[in-house]
Amino acid sequence: MTVIYPVVFTPLEEGGYLAYVPDLQINTHGEDLAQAISMARDAIGAVGLDIEDDDDSFPIPSKSVPHQENEVVSLVDVDLTAYRRSVEKRTVRRNVSLPAWLDHAASEAGINVSSVLQTALKQQLGIQ
């Protein structure tokens, strides 16, 4: 599920931007506009997961948001399914088949097969 909310970005005197999502009543900030947008997306994602987990209704996004002349208003979208996958830290068990000699050699060398598999999968998938 993708949600989209308007966000008001206010330049701060000390630099950076305050990001305010009026429909969700959340604030965050970033050192520049790009980071503020990223932080707003993260904040919307975190609140969105709470709303999903509590089986609550999402607020209807405002069509118009009051703002000052120096502020920027932009829509920020979050794919909650992808966001949940990116922040989920639980582990799952997978049954992996290896030749016995290879498992023995890895054990003898003190190699954590699970860690090697995770590293290889991330490399293969282009995940940092």
C-alpha positions in Angstrom: 0.0 0.0 0.0 1.3 3.4 -0.9 0.3 6.5 1.0 0.8 10.1 0.0 0.7 13.1 2.3 1.5 16.8 1.8 4.6 18.0 3.8 5.5 21.6 4.7 9.2 22.3 4.5 10.3 25.3 6.5 13.9 26.7 6.1 15.6 27.0 9.5 17.7 30.0 10.4 20.6 27.7 11.5 20.3 25.8 8.2 18.4 22.8 7.1 14.6 22.3 6.9 11.9 21.5 9.3 9.4 19.0 7.8 5.9 19.0 9.1 3.2 16.5 8.0 -0.1 18.2 9.1 -2.4 15.2 8.5 -0.3 13.0 10.8 0.8 15.7 13.2 4.5 14.7 12.9 7.7 16.8 12.6 11.2 15.9 11.5 14.1 17.8 9.9 17.0 17.5 7.6 20.3 19.3 7.0 19.1 20.1 3.4 15.8 19.8 1.5 16.7 16.3 0.1 17.5 15.0 3.6 14.3 16.6 5.0 12.2 14.9 2.3 13.9 11.6 3.1 13.3 12.1 6.8 9.6 13.0 6.1 9.3 9.8 4.1 10.8 7.8 7.0 8.5 9.5 9.6 5.4 8.9 7.4 6.5 5.2 7.0 7.0 4.7 10.8 3.6 6.2 11.6 2.0 4.4 8.7 3.2 1.0 10.0 1.7 1.9 13.5 -1.6 2.8 11.8 -1.6 -0.5 9.9 -0.6 -2.6 12.9 -3.4 -1.0 15.0 -5.9 -1.6 12.2 -6.7 2.1 12.3 -7.8 4.2 9.3 -5.4 6.5 7.5 -6.3 10.2 7.6 -7.4 11.5 4.3 -4.6 13.6 2.8 -5.3 17.3 2.8 -5.9 18.9 -0.7 -4.7 22.2 0.5 -2.2 23.0 3.3 -1.7 26.5 4.8 1.9 27.7 4.6 4.1 30.8 4.6 5.7 32.3 1.5 9.2 31.0 2.4 7.9 27.4 2.9 7.8 24.6 0.3 4.9 22.3 0.2 5.4 18.9 -1.5 3.6 15.6 -1.6 5.7 12.7 -0.2 4.8 9.1 -0.9 5.7 6.0 1.0 5.3 2.4 -0.2 4.5 0.9 3.2 5.1 -2.7 2.1 8.6 -1.8 0.9 9.2 0.3 4.0 8.1 -2.5 6.3 10.6 -4.9 4.6 13.4 -2.3 4.9 13.0 -1.8 8.6 12.0 -5.3 9.7 14.9 -6.8 11.6 13.5 -10.2 12.5 15.4 -13.2 11.2 13.9 -16.2 9.4 15.3 -19.8 9.3 16.1 -21.2 5.9 17.2 -24.8 5.2 20.3 -24.7 3.0 21.9 -27.8 1.5 25.7 -28.0 1.3 28.0 -30.8 0.6 29.2 -32.3 3.9 32.9 -31.7 3.1 32.1 -28.0 2.5 30.2 -27.6 5.8 33.1 -29.3 7.6 35.7 -27.1 5.9 33.7 -24.0 6.9 33.4 -25.2 10.5 37.1 -26.0 10.7 37.9 -22.5 9.4 35.5 -20.8 11.9 33.4 -19.4 9.1 29.8 -18.4 9.9 27.9 -19.9 7.0 24.8 -17.8 7.7 26.9 -14.6 7.6 28.6 -15.6 4.3 25.2 -16.4 2.8 23.7 -13.1 3.9 26.7 -11.2 2.4 26.5 -13.2 -0.9 22.8 -12.6 -1.2 23.2 -8.9 -0.6 25.9 -8.7 -3.2 23.9 -10.7 -5.7 20.9 -8.5 -5.1 22.8 -5.2 -5.1 21.8 -4.4 -1.5 24.2 -2.3 0.6 
